[in-house]
Amino acid sequence: QVQLVESGGGLVQPGGSLRLSCAGSGLLFSLYNMRWGWYRRAPGKQRELVATITSGGSTNYADSVKGRFTISKDNAKNTVYLQMNSLKPEDTAVYYCNSGIHSLDYWGQGTQVTVSS
C-alpha cells in the first residue's frame, strides 16, 4: 500500500521561505521510478497544480510560482521536495503531495502553509 507523508508546512512572513517534504512508502516505490507533484487548495478555491517532476526529472510549474518555487526529488529516499522562496500571502493554502505511475495516483494528507505578517 502506498503512503505519502508531507511535512514542513507552517506560518511564515511574506518574503520568507519554507521547504516542504513528502516521503513515499510502499511496494510501488521499490519497483518504479514514480512521478511526483505538489498541488494546493486555498480557502474557497479549487485545488490547483503547483509543480510536477517526472520520473526522468523534467519539471513543470504554475505561472504563479515560477522563479520562486523549486521542485526536486531524491529517488533513493522516495522523497520529493518543494522549496518555496519569496512567499506571498496568496500562497496560503493546504499543500498536497501527489505521486503516481501509469494510471495509478496517490495523495498525501496535506500540510498547511500560511503566509502572513
N, C-alpha and C positions, 0 to 999 in steps of 0.2 A: 504494500500500500504506500502510495506517495504522500509525503507530508512536506509542507513548506512552512517555515517559521521565520517571520520577519522580526527585525529588531532595529533599534537606532532612532526611532521617532522621538518627538519631544517638542518642547517650546523653545523657540529661538527668535531673536530680534531681527527685524528687517536688515538685510545686508549680511546676515550671518550664514553659517554653513552647518549642514548635517550630513551624515553618511548613513544610509540605510543598508542593511544586510538581509539576505534571505538565504537560509540554508535548506537544502533539499535532502530528503532521505527516502529510501525505498529501492526496490529492486531495479526499477527503470533507470535510475541514475548510474547504476553499475553496468548496465547493458548499453545505454545510449548516451550520446552527447546531445543533451537537451537544448531546446531553445528557451530563452528567458525574456521576461518583460516586467516593467513596472507600469501600473495604472493608478489612477487616483479618482476619488469621488469627493468633490467639495459639497458642502451643505446646500441642499436644494438643487443640485445639478446631477447630470448623468455621469457615469464612470467614463473616463477618458484615458487614452493612451498617453503615457509619459515618454517611455523609451523602451526599445527592444534590442536584443542582441541574439543573432542566430547562432546555430551550432558552430558555424565557421568563423564567428567573431564579427560579422558585419553589424553595424549599429544603425538605429533609426531613432529620431527624436521628434517630439511635438515641437512646432514652431515656437511655442510659448516658453520652452525651456532650453532651446538651442543656445550654446555658448555658456550656459550656466550649470547644466547638469551633465554628468558623465556616467554612463552605464559600463560596467565591466564584470568579468566573471573569473572565477578560479575553478577550473574543471576538476582539479584534484580534490577540492573541498566541496564540490557540488554547491557552490555559493555564488550568488550574484550580488553586486553592489550598485548603489546609486549615490554618487557624490553630488550633493546639491550645494551650490555656491550662490552668493548674491540673492539670497531668498527674499521673496516678496510676500506681502500679506495674501495676495491672490494664489499663492502656492499652498495655502492652508487647505488640508484635505486628509482623508484617510488614504494611505498609500498601500496598494495591494501588489504582491509579488505573483507572477504567473510563470509557469513552466509547462512545457509540453513536448510531445514527439508525435509526428503524423497527426492523426485526428484526436489524440488524447490531450486534454488540457486540465491543468490543476491550478488551484488558487490558494494563497495564504489567507490568514485571518485578518490581515490588515494592521497597519500601525499609524497612529495619529501624528500628523505634523502640523504644528500651529506656529504661524509666523506673526508675531505681534510685539508691540513695544509696551 
